[in-house]
Amino acid sequence: MRLIHTSDWHLGQNLHGQDRDYEHAAFLAWLLEQLVAQRADALLIAGDIFDTANPPLKAQERLYDFIVEAHQRLPRLDIVMIAGNHDSGGRIELPAPLMRRLNAHALGRIERLDDVLDSDRLLLPLHRADGEIGAWCLALPFLRPAEVTGGAVGDDYLAGIDRVHHELIAAAEARRTPEQALIAVSHAHMAGAAVSEDSERNIVIGTAEALPASLFPAQVAYVALGHLHKPQQVAGQGRIRYSGAPLPLSFAEVDYPHQVLLIELDGAELRAVESLPVPRAVAMLRVGPAPLAEVLERLAALPDAALPRERRPWLEVRVQLEQPQPDLRQQIEAALDGKSCRLVRIASEYHGRSEEAPALVGLDQLSPQELFRRSWQAEYHNEADAQVLEDFMTLLQTVELQGGRA
């Protein structure tokens, strides 16, 4: 069997207020061609399909148009997609009855029947080209504390997570035949994995969110993970991987290798994993950090406008200053007049005699917990303690969950 693993599409995302629909459309068109060219039997989408719990209409159209076209071109293709922490589980599942007619399965949350995990809805058959079941997919959408512990965190949360995984793997083992593989698709932060500078929000609280690789024992042939945007293996295990985001979601991710993963199975065993690099429809440029004169010189050397506007690179400018420059933006915009790029951010760094002040950042560069921490410090002139931060994160998760159900 041949599967394609992808995640973290973040459809509907804006880059500093600038629409990225062109890039998302280009990626989905490329992905469709890869599914056909690689003769894929299944597509696994490991969460954060949308950028927000209430995505714009265009983002939803992109997803459902893609699913319809994929089914038209590959009628036997199985699609499994799960909700991530950015998604609303209810919204992801809303069109599920219609999507099942297209061999597409949408899982947004877990359910229990008389305190027993409803594993039937989380275990999905993946079919080979001959129509026979070649693997079982264990679909594990992002698990919020309210779903596994009633709201508790820390050890109770980890125990609840462990229970869900144990029950679902046991149910899968009871159902599969020896020649059928077990494949898990999950949206989680695994312990030891690398996080990007400013694009990934904490999904639970502190270290409680980092889950151990032992949740996925050896009988699970492959684990398709979502949440972290940098492609990576977990605990050095080639069978447990983040595919990473297909687009850079911030300038911190410019140098990431953006990809989807092609998974080959031989019966119940993993045969190979191959990276399929995603072409970048729109480049992302960083100029600086450098003194203003050097920055202006480098901006003047950029190529003149030749590309259509939707294909012009995004540009971040970082300037080192000795003192404030009230006309900084005007100078930068004048240097960019007629250039083939779109300015989306200017960051300034101020030099003192002996030390450098931190770069100025916009509100969109700060996570909710960092904004809360800074506000608390400004109001009370001391740092928020661990209990206050934990209470805030619990409240934040409650609000996000309620907003996703609206």
BELHUJO-V632282 format. One record per backbone hydrogen bond with DSSP energy under -0.5 kcal/mol. NH is the residue of the N-H (numbers start at 1). CO is the residue of the C=O. If there is no record, write none. Layout:
((NH | CO) (NH | CO))
This chain:
((3 | 263) (4 | 42) (5 | 261) (6 | 44) (7 | 244) (8 | 47) (10 | 48) (11 | 49) (13 | 10) (15 | 18) (16 | 14) (18 | 15) (20 | 13) (24 | 20) (25 | 21) (26 | 22) (27 | 23) (28 | 24) (29 | 25) (30 | 26) (31 | 27) (32 | 28) (33 | 29) (34 | 30) (35 | 31) (36 | 32) (37 | 33) (38 | 34) (39 | 36) (40 | 35) (41 | 2) (42 | 2) (43 | 78) (44 | 4) (45 | 43) (45 | 80) (46 | 6) (46 | 44) (47 | 45) (51 | 11) (55 | 52) (60 | 56) (61 | 57) (62 | 58) (63 | 59) (64 | 60) (65 | 61) (66 | 62) (67 | 63) (68 | 64) (69 | 65) (70 | 66) (71 | 67) (72 | 68) (73 | 69) (74 | 70) (77 | 74) (78 | 41) (79 | 103) (80 | 43) (81 | 105) (82 | 45) (83 | 107) (87 | 84) (89 | 87) (92 | 88) (93 | 89) (94 | 90) (95 | 91) (96 | 93) (98 | 95) (99 | 95) (100 | 96) (101 | 98) (102 | 99) (103 | 100) (104 | 99) (105 | 79) (107 | 81) (107 | 105) (108 | 106) (113 | 116) (114 | 112) (116 | 113) (118 | 111) (119 | 117) (121 | 118) (122 | 119) (123 | 119) (124 | 122) (124 | 137) (126 | 135) (128 | 132) (131 | 128) (134 | 126) (135 | 126) (136 | 181) (137 | 124) (138 | 136) (138 | 183) (139 | 122) (139 | 137) (140 | 138) (140 | 185) (141 | 139) (142 | 83) (144 | 142) (147 | 144) (148 | 144) (148 | 145) (149 | 145) (150 | 145) (151 | 145) (156 | 153) (158 | 154) (159 | 155) (160 | 156) (161 | 157) (162 | 158) (163 | 159) (164 | 160) (165 | 161) (166 | 162) (167 | 163) (168 | 164) (169 | 165) (170 | 166) (171 | 167) (172 | 168) (173 | 169) (174 | 170) (175 | 171) (176 | 172) (180 | 177) (181 | 134) (183 | 136) (183 | 181) (184 | 222) (185 | 138) (186 | 224) (187 | 140) (188 | 186) (188 | 226) (189 | 209) (190 | 188) (191 | 211) (193 | 190) (201 | 199) (208 | 205) (209 | 206) (210 | 207) (211 | 189) (211 | 209) (215 | 212) (216 | 213) (217 | 215) (220 | 217) (221 | 182) (221 | 219) (222 | 182) (223 | 239) (224 | 184) (224 | 222) (225 | 223) (225 | 241) (226 | 186) (231 | 229) (232 | 242) (234 | 237) (234 | 240) (235 | 233) (237 | 234) (238 | 236) (240 | 237) (241 | 223) (241 | 239) (242 | 232) (243 | 225) (243 | 241) (245 | 229) (246 | 7) (253 | 250) (254 | 251) (256 | 253) (258 | 256) (260 | 276) (261 | 5) (262 | 274) (263 | 3) (263 | 261) (264 | 272) (265 | 1) (266 | 269) (267 | 265) (269 | 266) (271 | 264) (272 | 264) (274 | 262) (276 | 260) (277 | 275) (278 | 258) (279 | 277) (281 | 279) (285 | 314) (287 | 316) (290 | 318) (292 | 320) (295 | 291) (296 | 292) (297 | 293) (298 | 294) (299 | 295) (300 | 296) (301 | 297) (302 | 299) (305 | 338) (311 | 308) (312 | 308) (312 | 309) (313 | 340) (314 | 283) (315 | 342) (316 | 285) (317 | 345) (318 | 287) (319 | 347) (320 | 290) (321 | 319) (321 | 349) (326 | 324) (328 | 325) (331 | 327) (332 | 328) (333 | 329) (334 | 330) (335 | 331) (336 | 332) (337 | 334) (339 | 336) (340 | 303) (341 | 339) (342 | 313) (344 | 315) (345 | 315) (347 | 317) (349 | 319) (351 | 321) (352 | 350) (352 | 355) (357 | 350) (360 | 348) (365 | 362) (366 | 363) (371 | 367) (372 | 368) (373 | 369) (374 | 370) (375 | 371) (376 | 372) (377 | 373) (378 | 374) (379 | 375) (380 | 376) (381 | 377) (389 | 385) (390 | 386) (391 | 387) (392 | 388) (393 | 389) (394 | 390) (395 | 391) (396 | 392) (397 | 393) (398 | 394) (399 | 395) (400 | 396) (401 | 397) (402 | 398) (403 | 399) (404 | 400) (405 | 401) (406 | 402) (406 | 403))
